[in-house]
Each structure stands twice: as C-alpha cells, then as structure tokens.
Amino acid sequence: MCWSCNPICGGCRPPRKRPVKCPECGMFNAVDLEHFSEPNPCSKCGADLTELALPEPVVCTICGEVCYNSCRKGRTEQPDDARGTCQVRVAKPFRPQDAV
C-alpha cells in the first residue's frame, strides 16, 4: 500500500505523467498526459515529445474493455469471477485527432 500517490507510478490508477527519453539529446522528461493539444518540448533541446509519450491502448483485465492509459492493476491477470467495472479506466484516446 502506498503512503502517497506518485503521478508516474501507475500501480493503482493510470499514470498522469509519463517518463520519456528524448531521442535528440538523451534527456529524460516527465510529459504530462493531460496536455496533448499543445506540443510537449524537451526541457534541454526543445524537441517535441508528444508522440513518444502517448501510451498504447490495452484491454483492461478488470473490465475487459479498451483502456487508453492503463494502470498496472488493469494489466495483471484477474480471477474469472472478479470481472467487473474498472473505476479508473480511461475511456477515450489522448490523441486530439482520434477524439470525436
């Protein structure tokens, strides 16, 4: 059990920030997943890290539906009788071009 929530952890709820290594300069950046309508530049060289930070959608093992920013809890195997609703599932994509 955690004492406080780390926005990068992703153990019990989807991570809000995602660590990304810049391909241009090698600097690690924490990209905020809530701000994909504007560019997310590297703090050292200014390269746009938006596409690198987007998580791949997966099928949540808790509810069986697609999650666009899954937590570790939704990626681990669940008992068959434990299927239910996931309270933290991200139901819509982050990509602005995919949003309807």
C-alpha positions in Angstrom: 0.0 0.0 0.0 1.3 3.5 -0.9 1.8 6.3 1.5 1.3 8.9 -1.2 0.5 8.9 -4.9 3.3 9.2 -7.4 1.9 10.6 -10.7 4.4 8.4 -12.7 3.8 5.1 -10.8 0.7 3.7 -12.4 0.2 0.9 -9.8 -3.3 1.5 -8.8 -4.6 4.2 -11.2 -3.5 5.4 -14.6 -0.3 7.5 -14.5 -0.8 11.2 -15.2 2.8 11.8 -16.2 5.0 9.6 -18.4 8.8 9.5 -18.4 10.2 9.9 -21.9 13.9 9.8 -23.1 14.5 12.5 -25.8 15.8 10.8 -29.0 17.8 14.0 -29.8 19.7 14.7 -26.6 19.0 11.7 -24.3 17.4 13.9 -21.5 14.6 12.3 -19.5 11.4 14.3 -19.3 8.2 13.8 -17.4 5.5 14.5 -20.0 2.0 15.4 -18.7 -0.6 13.1 -20.3 -3.3 15.8 -19.8 -1.7 18.3 -22.2 -1.6 16.8 -25.7 -3.4 19.6 -27.5 -0.1 21.6 -27.5 3.5 20.5 -28.1 5.5 18.9 -25.2 9.1 20.1 -25.8 12.2 18.6 -24.3 13.5 20.7 -21.4 17.0 20.6 -22.8 16.8 20.7 -26.6 13.2 21.6 -27.3 12.3 18.5 -29.4 8.6 17.6 -29.4 8.0 14.5 -27.2 4.2 14.2 -27.7 4.1 11.1 -29.9 6.7 9.3 -27.8 4.7 9.8 -24.6 1.4 8.5 -25.9 0.6 5.2 -24.2 -0.6 2.2 -26.3 -4.2 1.2 -25.6 -4.7 -2.2 -24.0 -7.6 -4.3 -23.0 -8.2 -3.9 -19.2 -8.2 -7.3 -17.4 -10.6 -6.0 -14.8 -13.5 -5.0 -17.1 -12.5 -6.4 -20.5 -12.7 -3.0 -22.3 -10.1 -0.9 -24.0 -8.2 1.5 -21.7 -6.1 4.3 -23.3 -3.8 4.8 -20.3 -3.8 1.6 -18.3 -2.5 1.1 -14.7 -0.6 -2.0 -13.6 -3.7 -3.3 -11.8 -5.6 -3.5 -15.1 -2.7 -5.3 -16.8 -2.4 -8.2 -14.3 -4.4 -11.3 -14.6 -7.6 -11.3 -12.6 -9.7 -14.3 -11.3 -12.5 -15.1 -13.8 -15.2 -14.3 -11.1 -13.6 -10.9 -10.4 -14.6 -9.3 -13.7 -16.5 -6.1 -13.1 -16.3 -2.4 -13.7 -13.0 -0.5 -13.6 -13.4 2.8 -11.8 -10.2 4.3 -13.2 -10.3 3.2 -16.9 -9.5 5.9 -19.4 -12.3 5.5 -22.0 -11.2 8.0 -24.7 -8.0 8.4 -26.6 -5.4 11.1 -25.8 -4.7 11.9 -29.4 -6.7 15.0 -30.4 -7.1 13.7 -34.0 -8.8 10.5 -32.6 -11.2 12.3 -30.3 -14.7 12.7 -31.6 
